[in-house]
């Protein structure tokens, strides 16, 4: 199968909308989306073992007394609780296999997140 794509040869600065070069036979959305990551907030929660099948331990580099959330890949809240100290243990054996996210907002406004894979 050979696919032919016509790319506008001029006005590259008009990407993503191609107002001067859009090909009428192309039915695609050419909108570009960028998501900026917050520096210093990604993967600050150390999770072990990861992937996990039964119980997992989460560790923070700071002492915290804050609420935390565990959400699935769709953003649905799976579990919540209060984090007290620098580490926390939680059971995951009843969760379906998949990717989960821990979220905690510290008192100083820093967001701590971590990814957990449940098998």
Buried (B, 14 or more C-beta within 10 A) or exposed (E): EEEEEEEEEEEEEEEEEBEEBEEEEEEEEEEEEEEEEEEEBEEBBEBEEBEBEEEBBBBBEEEBEBEBBBBBEEEEEBBEEEBEEEEBEBEBEEBEEEEBBBBBBBEEEBEBBBBBBBE
